[in-house]
């Protein structure tokens, strides 16, 4: 199938598909006219690549993990993929912890602002001076 068909079947833009190829995440064959052609198996591969991007992985990390899909019986590849995914999960956990700290700080600011707003709403209006 050509790039437009793969794009339609996966919901991934042709531009992104070309990027995946540039990064070594996806392969295609070329016609005599230079058009990209993909196998049906690439639909599942693109779906996996999307899920990995959605999980916050970079194309560099994804390139490390994908060989596990291609050669699942190679212990070295499996171990490398496991170590990479574990590192990524730890990175995401650290990001989540930082976001929770940031949210908690913002919640404190919101509580302070709410108290201040309440004080302002009960304060008497200033008396206008006449000149």
DOSEMAR-871157 format. One record per atom (N, C-alpha, C, CB): chain; x, y, z. Coordinates in Angstrom, 1 decimal, always signed. Glycine has a CB too. Layout:
('A'; (X; Y; Z))
...
END
This chain:
('A'; (+0.8; -1.2; +0.0))
('A'; (+0.0; +0.0; +0.0))
('A'; (+0.9; +1.2; +0.0))
('A'; (-1.0; +0.0; +1.2))
('A'; (+0.4; +2.3; -0.5))
('A'; (+1.1; +3.6; -0.6))
('A'; (+0.9; +4.3; +0.7))
('A'; (+0.7; +4.4; -1.8))
('A'; (+1.7; +5.4; +0.8))
('A'; (+1.7; +6.2; +2.1))
('A'; (+0.3; +6.7; +2.4))
('A'; (+2.7; +7.3; +2.0))
('A'; (-0.5; +7.2; +1.4))
('A'; (-1.8; +7.7; +1.7))
('A'; (-2.7; +6.7; +2.3))
('A'; (-2.4; +8.3; +0.4))
('A'; (-2.6; +5.5; +1.8))
('A'; (-3.5; +4.4; +2.3))
('A'; (-3.0; +4.0; +3.7))
('A'; (-3.4; +3.1; +1.4))
('A'; (-1.7; +3.9; +4.0))
('A'; (-1.3; +3.7; +5.3))
('A'; (-1.7; +4.8; +6.3))
('A'; (+0.3; +3.5; +5.4))
('A'; (-1.7; +6.0; +5.8))
('A'; (-2.1; +7.1; +6.6))
('A'; (-3.6; +7.0; +7.0))
('A'; (-1.9; +8.4; +5.9))
('A'; (-4.4; +6.7; +6.0))
('A'; (-5.9; +6.5; +6.2))
('A'; (-6.2; +5.3; +7.2))
('A'; (-6.6; +6.2; +4.9))
('A'; (-5.4; +4.2; +7.0))
('A'; (-5.7; +3.1; +7.9))
('A'; (-5.2; +3.2; +9.3))
('A'; (-5.0; +1.8; +7.3))
('A'; (-4.2; +4.1; +9.5))
('A'; (-3.7; +4.3; +10.9))
('A'; (-4.1; +5.6; +11.5))
('A'; (-2.2; +4.2; +10.8))
('A'; (-4.6; +6.6; +10.7))
('A'; (-4.9; +7.9; +11.3))
('A'; (-3.6; +8.7; +11.6))
('A'; (-5.7; +7.7; +12.6))
('A'; (-2.5; +8.3; +11.0))
('A'; (-1.2; +9.0; +11.2))
('A'; (-0.9; +9.7; +9.9))
('A'; (-0.1; +8.0; +11.6))
('A'; (-0.6; +11.0; +10.0))
('A'; (-0.3; +11.8; +8.8))
('A'; (+0.8; +11.3; +7.9))
('A'; (-0.1; +13.3; +9.2))
('A'; (+0.8; +11.5; +6.6))
('A'; (+1.9; +11.1; +5.8))
('A'; (+3.3; +11.7; +6.3))
('A'; (+1.7; +11.5; +4.3))
('A'; (+3.2; +12.9; +6.7))
('A'; (+4.4; +13.6; +7.2))
('A'; (+5.0; +12.8; +8.4))
('A'; (+4.1; +15.1; +7.7))
('A'; (+4.1; +12.4; +9.3))
('A'; (+4.6; +11.6; +10.5))
('A'; (+5.2; +10.3; +10.0))
('A'; (+3.5; +11.4; +11.5))
('A'; (+4.5; +9.6; +9.0))
('A'; (+5.0; +8.4; +8.5))
('A'; (+6.4; +8.5; +7.9))
('A'; (+4.1; +7.8; +7.5))
('A'; (+6.6; +9.6; +7.2))
('A'; (+7.9; +9.9; +6.6))
('A'; (+9.0; +10.1; +7.8))
('A'; (+7.9; +11.1; +5.7))
('A'; (+8.5; +10.8; +8.8))
('A'; (+9.4; +11.0; +10.0))
('A'; (+9.8; +9.7; +10.6))
('A'; (+8.7; +11.9; +11.0))
('A'; (+8.8; +8.8; +10.7))
('A'; (+9.1; +7.5; +11.3))
('A'; (+10.2; +6.8; +10.5))
('A'; (+7.8; +6.6; +11.4))
('A'; (+10.1; +6.9; +9.2))
('A'; (+11.1; +6.3; +8.3))
('A'; (+12.4; +6.9; +8.5))
('A'; (+10.7; +6.4; +6.8))
('A'; (+12.5; +8.2; +8.6))
('A'; (+13.7; +8.9; +8.8))
('A'; (+14.4; +8.5; +10.1))
('A'; (+13.5; +10.5; +8.8))
('A'; (+13.6; +8.2; +11.1))
('A'; (+14.1; +7.8; +12.4))
('A'; (+14.4; +6.3; +12.5))
('A'; (+13.1; +8.2; +13.5))
('A'; (+14.1; +5.6; +11.4))
('A'; (+14.4; +4.1; +11.4))
('A'; (+13.4; +3.3; +12.1))
('A'; (+15.7; +3.8; +12.0))
('A'; (+12.2; +3.9; +12.3))
('A'; (+11.1; +3.2; +13.0))
('A'; (+10.2; +2.4; +12.1))
('A'; (+10.3; +4.1; +13.8))
('A'; (+10.2; +2.7; +10.8))
('A'; (+9.3; +2.2; +9.8))
('A'; (+10.1; +2.0; +8.5))
('A'; (+8.1; +3.1; +9.6))
('A'; (+9.8; +1.0; +7.8))
('A'; (+10.5; +0.8; +6.5))
('A'; (+9.5; +0.6; +5.4))
('A'; (+11.4; -0.4; +6.6))
('A'; (+9.9; +1.0; +4.2))
('A'; (+9.1; +0.8; +3.0))
('A'; (+10.0; +0.4; +1.9))
('A'; (+8.3; +2.1; +2.7))
('A'; (+9.3; -0.1; +0.9))
('A'; (+10.1; -0.4; -0.4))
('A'; (+9.7; +0.8; -1.3))
('A'; (+9.7; -1.8; -1.0))
('A'; (+10.5; +0.9; -2.4))
('A'; (+10.2; +2.0; -3.3))
('A'; (+9.9; +1.5; -4.7))
('A'; (+11.4; +3.0; -3.4))
('A'; (+9.0; +2.1; -5.3))
('A'; (+8.6; +1.8; -6.7))
('A'; (+9.7; +2.4; -7.6))
('A'; (+7.2; +2.3; -7.1))
('A'; (+9.6; +2.1; -8.9))
('A'; (+10.6; +2.6; -9.8))
('A'; (+10.5; +4.2; -9.9))
('A'; (+10.3; +2.1; -11.2))
('A'; (+9.3; +4.7; -9.6))
('A'; (+9.1; +6.1; -9.6))
('A'; (+9.4; +6.7; -8.2))
('A'; (+7.6; +6.4; -9.9))
('A'; (+9.9; +5.9; -7.3))
('A'; (+10.3; +6.4; -6.0))
('A'; (+9.2; +6.5; -4.9))
('A'; (+10.8; +7.8; -6.1))
('A'; (+8.0; +6.0; -5.3))
('A'; (+6.9; +6.0; -4.3))
('A'; (+7.1; +5.0; -3.2))
('A'; (+5.5; +5.8; -5.0))
('A'; (+6.7; +5.3; -2.0))
('A'; (+6.8; +4.4; -0.9))
('A'; (+5.7; +3.4; -1.0))
('A'; (+6.8; +5.1; +0.5))
('A'; (+6.1; +2.1; -0.6))
('A'; (+5.1; +1.0; -0.5))
('A'; (+5.3; +0.3; +0.8))
('A'; (+5.2; +0.0; -1.8))
('A'; (+4.2; +0.1; +1.5))
('A'; (+4.2; -0.6; +2.8))
('A'; (+3.5; -1.9; +2.8))
('A'; (+3.7; +0.4; +3.9))
('A'; (+3.9; -2.8; +3.6))
('A'; (+3.2; -4.1; +3.8))
('A'; (+2.0; -3.9; +4.7))
('A'; (+4.1; -5.2; +4.3))
('A'; (+1.1; -4.8; +4.8))
('A'; (+0.0; -4.8; +5.7))
('A'; (+0.5; -4.8; +7.1))
('A'; (-1.0; -5.9; +5.4))
('A'; (+1.6; -5.4; +7.4))
('A'; (+2.1; -5.5; +8.7))
('A'; (+2.5; -4.2; +9.3))
('A'; (+3.4; -6.4; +8.8))
('A'; (+2.8; -3.2; +8.4))
('A'; (+3.2; -1.9; +8.9))
('A'; (+2.0; -1.2; +9.6))
('A'; (+3.6; -1.0; +7.7))
('A'; (+0.8; -1.6; +9.3))
('A'; (-0.4; -0.9; +10.0))
('A'; (-0.2; -1.2; +11.5))
('A'; (-1.7; -1.5; +9.5))
('A'; (+0.0; -2.4; +11.9))
('A'; (+0.2; -2.7; +13.3))
('A'; (+1.4; -2.0; +13.9))
('A'; (+0.3; -4.2; +13.6))
('A'; (+2.5; -2.0; +13.1))
('A'; (+3.7; -1.4; +13.6))
('A'; (+3.5; +0.1; +13.9))
('A'; (+4.9; -1.5; +12.6))
('A'; (+2.8; +0.8; +13.0))
('A'; (+2.5; +2.2; +13.2))
('A'; (+1.6; +2.4; +14.4))
('A'; (+1.8; +2.8; +11.9))
('A'; (+0.7; +1.5; +14.6))
('A'; (-0.1; +1.6; +15.8))
('A'; (+0.7; +1.4; +17.1))
('A'; (-1.2; +0.5; +15.8))
('A'; (+1.7; +0.5; +17.1))
('A'; (+2.6; +0.4; +18.2))
('A'; (+3.4; +1.6; +18.4))
('A'; (+3.4; -0.9; +18.0))
('A'; (+4.0; +2.1; +17.3))
('A'; (+4.8; +3.3; +17.4))
('A'; (+4.0; +4.5; +18.0))
('A'; (+5.3; +3.7; +16.0))
('A'; (+2.7; +4.6; +17.6))
('A'; (+1.9; +5.7; +18.1))
('A'; (+1.7; +5.5; +19.6))
('A'; (+0.5; +5.7; +17.4))
('A'; (+1.4; +4.3; +20.1))
('A'; (+1.2; +4.0; +21.5))
('A'; (+2.5; +4.4; +22.3))
('A'; (+0.8; +2.5; +21.7))
('A'; (+3.6; +4.0; +21.7))
('A'; (+4.9; +4.3; +22.4))
('A'; (+5.1; +5.9; +22.5))
('A'; (+6.0; +3.7; +21.7))
('A'; (+4.8; +6.6; +21.4))
('A'; (+4.9; +8.0; +21.4))
('A'; (+3.9; +8.6; +22.5))
('A'; (+4.6; +8.7; +20.0))
('A'; (+2.7; +8.1; +22.5))
('A'; (+1.7; +8.5; +23.4))
('A'; (+2.1; +8.3; +24.9))
('A'; (+0.4; +7.9; +23.1))
('A'; (+2.9; +7.2; +25.1))
('A'; (+3.4; +6.9; +26.4))
('A'; (+4.6; +7.9; +26.8))
('A'; (+3.9; +5.5; +26.5))
('A'; (+4.9; +8.8; +25.9))
('A'; (+6.0; +9.8; +26.2))
('A'; (+7.4; +9.4; +25.8))
('A'; (+6.0; +10.0; +27.7))
('A'; (+7.5; +8.3; +25.0))
('A'; (+8.8; +7.9; +24.6))
('A'; (+9.3; +8.7; +23.4))
('A'; (+8.8; +6.4; +24.2))
('A'; (+10.5; +9.0; +23.3))
('A'; (+11.1; +9.7; +22.1))
('A'; (+11.4; +8.7; +21.0))
('A'; (+12.4; +10.4; +22.5))
('A'; (+11.6; +9.2; +19.8))
('A'; (+11.9; +8.3; +18.7))
('A'; (+13.2; +7.5; +18.9))
('A'; (+12.0; +9.1; +17.4))
('A'; (+14.1; +8.1; +19.6))
('A'; (+15.4; +7.4; +20.0))
('A'; (+15.1; +6.2; +20.9))
('A'; (+16.4; +8.3; +20.6))
('A'; (+14.2; +6.4; +21.9))
('A'; (+13.9; +5.3; +22.8))
('A'; (+13.1; +4.2; +22.1))
('A'; (+13.1; +5.8; +24.0))
('A'; (+12.1; +4.7; +21.2))
('A'; (+11.3; +3.7; +20.5))
('A'; (+12.2; +2.9; +19.6))
('A'; (+10.2; +4.5; +19.7))
('A'; (+13.2; +3.4; +19.0))
('A'; (+14.1; +2.7; +18.1))
('A'; (+14.8; +1.6; +18.9))
('A'; (+15.1; +3.6; +17.5))
('A'; (+15.0; +1.8; +20.2))
('A'; (+15.6; +0.8; +21.1))
('A'; (+14.7; -0.3; +21.4))
('A'; (+16.2; +1.5; +22.4))
('A'; (+13.4; +0.0; +21.6))
('A'; (+12.4; -0.9; +22.0))
('A'; (+11.9; -1.8; +20.9))
('A'; (+11.2; -0.2; +22.7))
('A'; (+11.7; -1.2; +19.7))
('A'; (+11.1; -1.9; +18.6))
('A'; (+11.8; -3.3; +18.2))
('A'; (+11.1; -1.1; +17.4))
('A'; (+13.1; -3.4; +18.3))
('A'; (+13.7; -4.7; +17.9))
('A'; (+13.2; -5.8; +18.7))
('A'; (+15.2; -4.6; +18.1))
('A'; (+12.7; -5.6; +19.9))
('A'; (+12.1; -6.6; +20.7))
('A'; (+10.8; -7.2; +20.1))
('A'; (+11.7; -6.1; +22.1))
('A'; (+10.1; -6.4; +19.3))
('A'; (+9.0; -6.9; +18.6))
('A'; (+9.4; -7.7; +17.4))
('A'; (+8.1; -5.6; +18.1))
('A'; (+10.5; -7.3; +16.8))
('A'; (+11.0; -8.0; +15.6))
('A'; (+11.7; -9.3; +15.9))
('A'; (+11.9; -7.1; +14.8))
('A'; (+12.4; -9.3; +17.0))
('A'; (+13.2; -10.6; +17.3))
('A'; (+12.9; -10.9; +18.8))
('A'; (+14.7; -10.4; +17.1))
('A'; (+11.6; -11.3; +19.1))
('A'; (+11.3; -11.5; +20.5))
('A'; (+12.0; -12.7; +21.2))
('A'; (+9.8; -11.7; +20.6))
('A'; (+12.7; -13.5; +20.4))
('A'; (+13.4; -14.7; +21.0))
('A'; (+14.8; -14.4; +21.3))
('A'; (+13.2; -15.9; +20.2))
('A'; (+15.3; -13.2; +21.0))
('A'; (+16.7; -12.8; +21.3))
('A'; (+16.8; -12.3; +22.7))
('A'; (+17.2; -11.8; +20.2))
('A'; (+17.4; -13.0; +23.6))
('A'; (+17.5; -12.6; +25.0))
('A'; (+18.2; -11.2; +25.2))
('A'; (+18.3; -13.6; +25.8))
('A'; (+19.2; -10.9; +24.4))
('A'; (+19.8; -9.6; +24.5))
('A'; (+18.9; -8.5; +24.1))
('A'; (+21.1; -9.6; +23.6))
('A'; (+18.2; -8.6; +23.1))
('A'; (+17.2; -7.6; +22.6))
('A'; (+16.1; -7.4; +23.6))
('A'; (+16.6; -8.0; +21.2))
('A'; (+15.6; -8.6; +24.2))
('A'; (+14.6; -8.5; +25.2))
('A'; (+15.0; -7.8; +26.4))
('A'; (+14.1; -9.9; +25.5))
('A'; (+16.2; -8.1; +26.9))
('A'; (+16.8; -7.4; +28.1))
('A'; (+17.0; -5.9; +27.8))
('A'; (+18.1; -8.0; +28.5))
('A'; (+17.5; -5.5; +26.7))
('A'; (+17.7; -4.1; +26.4))
('A'; (+16.3; -3.4; +26.3))
('A'; (+18.4; -4.0; +25.0))
('A'; (+15.3; -4.0; +25.7))
('A'; (+14.0; -3.4; +25.7))
('A'; (+13.4; -3.2; +27.1))
('A'; (+13.0; -4.3; +24.8))
('A'; (+13.6; -4.3; +27.9))
('A'; (+13.1; -4.2; +29.3))
('A'; (+13.7; -3.1; +30.0))
('A'; (+13.3; -5.6; +30.0))
('A'; (+15.1; -3.0; +29.9))
('A'; (+15.8; -2.0; +30.7))
('A'; (+15.4; -0.6; +30.2))
('A'; (+17.3; -2.1; +30.5))
('A'; (+15.2; -0.4; +28.9))
('A'; (+14.7; +0.9; +28.3))
('A'; (+13.4; +1.2; +28.8))
('A'; (+14.8; +0.8; +26.8))
('A'; (+12.4; +0.3; +28.7))
('A'; (+11.1; +0.6; +29.2))
('A'; (+11.0; +0.9; +30.7))
('A'; (+10.1; -0.6; +28.8))
('A'; (+11.8; +0.2; +31.5))
('A'; (+11.8; +0.4; +32.9))
('A'; (+12.4; +1.8; +33.2))
('A'; (+12.7; -0.6; +33.6))
('A'; (+13.4; +2.2; +32.5))
('A'; (+14.0; +3.6; +32.6))
('A'; (+12.9; +4.6; +32.2))
('A'; (+15.2; +3.7; +31.7))
('A'; (+12.2; +4.4; +31.1))
('A'; (+11.2; +5.3; +30.7))
('A'; (+10.1; +5.4; +31.7))
('A'; (+10.6; +4.9; +29.4))
('A'; (+9.7; +4.3; +32.3))
('A'; (+8.6; +4.3; +33.3))
('A'; (+9.1; +5.1; +34.5))
('A'; (+8.2; +2.9; +33.8))
('A'; (+10.4; +4.9; +34.9))
('A'; (+10.9; +5.7; +36.1))
('A'; (+11.0; +7.2; +35.8))
('A'; (+12.4; +5.2; +36.4))
('A'; (+11.3; +7.5; +34.5))
('A'; (+11.3; +8.9; +34.1))
('A'; (+9.9; +9.5; +34.2))
('A'; (+11.8; +9.1; +32.7))
('A'; (+8.9; +8.8; +33.7))
('A'; (+7.5; +9.2; +33.8))
('A'; (+7.1; +9.4; +35.2))
('A'; (+6.6; +8.2; +33.0))
('A'; (+7.4; +8.4; +36.1))
('A'; (+7.1; +8.5; +37.5))
('A'; (+7.7; +9.8; +38.1))
('A'; (+7.6; +7.3; +38.3))
('A'; (+8.9; +10.1; +37.8))
('A'; (+9.5; +11.3; +38.3))
('A'; (+8.8; +12.6; +37.8))
('A'; (+11.0; +11.4; +37.9))
('A'; (+8.4; +12.5; +36.5))
('A'; (+7.6; +13.7; +35.9))
('A'; (+6.3; +13.8; +36.7))
('A'; (+7.4; +13.4; +34.4))
('A'; (+5.7; +12.7; +37.0))
('A'; (+4.4; +12.7; +37.7))
('A'; (+4.6; +13.3; +39.1))
('A'; (+3.7; +11.3; +37.8))
('A'; (+5.6; +12.9; +39.8))
('A'; (+5.9; +13.4; +41.1))
('A'; (+6.1; +15.0; +41.1))
('A'; (+7.1; +12.7; +41.7))
('A'; (+6.9; +15.4; +40.1))
('A'; (+7.1; +16.9; +39.9))
('A'; (+5.8; +17.6; +39.6))
('A'; (+8.1; +17.2; +38.8))
('A'; (+4.9; +17.0; +38.8))
('A'; (+3.7; +17.6; +38.5))
('A'; (+2.7; +17.7; +39.7))
('A'; (+3.0; +16.9; +37.3))
('A'; (+2.8; +16.6; +40.5))
('A'; (+2.0; +16.6; +41.8))
('A'; (+2.4; +17.7; +42.7))
('A'; (+2.0; +15.3; +42.5))
('A'; (+3.8; +17.9; +42.8))
('A'; (+4.3; +19.0; +43.7))
('A'; (+3.9; +20.3; +43.1))
('A'; (+5.8; +18.9; +43.7))
('A'; (+3.9; +20.5; +41.8))
('A'; (+3.5; +21.8; +41.2))
('A'; (+2.0; +22.0; +41.4))
('A'; (+3.9; +21.8; +39.7))
('A'; (+1.2; +21.0; +41.3))
('A'; (-0.2; +21.1; +41.5))
('A'; (-0.5; +21.5; +42.9))
('A'; (-1.0; +19.8; +41.1))
('A'; (+0.2; +20.9; +43.9))
('A'; (+0.0; +21.2; +45.3))
('A'; (+0.4; +22.6; +45.6))
('A'; (+0.8; +20.2; +46.2))
('A'; (+1.4; +23.1; +45.0))
('A'; (+1.8; +24.5; +45.2))
('A'; (+0.8; +25.4; +44.6))
('A'; (+3.2; +24.8; +44.6))
('A'; (+0.3; +25.1; +43.5))
('A'; (-0.8; +25.9; +42.9))
('A'; (-2.1; +25.9; +43.7))
('A'; (-1.1; +25.4; +41.4))
('A'; (-2.4; +24.7; +44.2))
('A'; (-3.6; +24.6; +45.1))
('A'; (-3.4; +25.5; +46.3))
('A'; (-3.8; +23.2; +45.6))
('A'; (-2.2; +25.6; +46.9))
('A'; (-2.0; +26.5; +48.0))
('A'; (-2.2; +28.0; +47.6))
('A'; (-0.6; +26.3; +48.6))
('A'; (-1.7; +28.3; +46.4))
('A'; (-1.9; +29.7; +45.9))
('A'; (-3.4; +30.0; +45.7))
('A'; (-1.1; +29.9; +44.6))
('A'; (-4.1; +29.0; +45.2))
('A'; (-5.5; +29.2; +45.0))
('A'; (-6.3; +29.4; +46.3))
('A'; (-6.1; +27.9; +44.2))
('A'; (-5.9; +28.6; +47.3))
('A'; (-6.5; +28.8; +48.6))
('A'; (-6.3; +30.2; +49.2))
('A'; (-6.0; +27.7; +49.6))
('A'; (-5.0; +30.6; +49.0))
('A'; (-4.7; +32.0; +49.5))
('A'; (-5.5; +33.0; +48.7))
('A'; (-3.2; +32.2; +49.4))
('A'; (-5.6; +32.9; +47.4))
('A'; (-6.3; +33.8; +46.6))
('A'; (-7.8; +33.8; +47.0))
('A'; (-6.1; +33.5; +45.1))
('A'; (-8.3; +32.6; +47.2))
('A'; (-9.7; +32.5; +47.6))
('A'; (-10.0; +33.2; +48.9))
('A'; (-10.2; +31.0; +47.7))
('A'; (-9.1; +33.1; +49.9))
('A'; (-9.3; +33.8; +51.2))
('A'; (-9.2; +35.3; +50.9))
('A'; (-8.2; +33.4; +52.2))
('A'; (-8.3; +35.8; +50.1))
('A'; (-8.2; +37.2; +49.8))
('A'; (-9.4; +37.7; +49.1))
('A'; (-6.9; +37.4; +48.9))
('A'; (-9.9; +36.9; +48.1))
('A'; (-11.2; +37.3; +47.4))
('A'; (-12.3; +37.5; +48.4))
('A'; (-11.5; +36.3; +46.3))
('A'; (-12.4; +36.5; +49.4))
('A'; (-13.5; +36.6; +50.3))
('A'; (-13.4; +37.8; +51.2))
('A'; (-13.5; +35.3; +51.2))
('A'; (-12.1; +38.1; +51.6))
('A'; (-11.9; +39.3; +52.4))
('A'; (-12.3; +40.6; +51.6))
('A'; (-10.5; +39.5; +52.8))
('A'; (-12.0; +40.6; +50.4))
('A'; (-12.4; +41.8; +49.5))
('A'; (-13.9; +41.9; +49.4))
('A'; (-11.7; +41.7; +48.2))
('A'; (-14.6; +40.8; +49.3))
('A'; (-16.0; +40.9; +49.1))
('A'; (-16.7; +41.3; +50.3))
('A'; (-16.5; +39.5; +48.6))
('A'; (-16.1; +41.2; +51.5))
('A'; (-16.8; +41.6; +52.7))
('A'; (-16.3; +43.0; +53.2))
('A'; (-16.6; +40.6; +53.8))
('A'; (-15.3; +43.5; +52.6))
('A'; (-14.7; +44.8; +53.0))
('A'; (-15.7; +45.9; +52.6))
('A'; (-13.3; +45.1; +52.4))
('A'; (-15.8; +47.0; +53.5))
('A'; (-16.7; +48.1; +53.1))
('A'; (-16.1; +48.8; +51.9))
('A'; (-16.9; +49.1; +54.3))
('A'; (-17.0; +49.4; +51.1))
('A'; (-16.6; +50.2; +49.9))
('A'; (-15.9; +51.4; +50.4))
('A'; (-17.8; +50.6; +49.0))
('A'; (-14.8; +51.9; +49.8))
('A'; (-14.1; +53.1; +50.2))
('A'; (-15.1; +54.3; +50.0))
('A'; (-12.8; +53.3; +49.4))
('A'; (-15.0; +55.2; +50.9))
('A'; (-15.8; +56.4; +50.8))
('A'; (-15.1; +57.4; +49.8))
('A'; (-16.0; +57.1; +52.2))
('A'; (-15.9; +57.9; +48.9))
('A'; (-15.4; +58.9; +47.9))
('A'; (-15.2; +60.2; +48.6))
('A'; (-16.3; +59.0; +46.7))
('A'; (-14.1; +60.9; +48.4))
('A'; (-13.8; +62.2; +48.9))
('A'; (-14.3; +63.3; +48.0))
('A'; (-12.2; +62.4; +49.1))
('A'; (-14.8; +64.3; +48.6))
('A'; (-15.3; +65.4; +47.8))
('A'; (-14.2; +66.5; +47.9))
('A'; (-16.7; +66.0; +48.3))
('A'; (-14.1; +67.2; +46.8))
('A'; (-13.0; +68.2; +46.8))
('A'; (-13.6; +69.6; +46.7))
('A'; (-12.1; +68.0; +45.6))
END
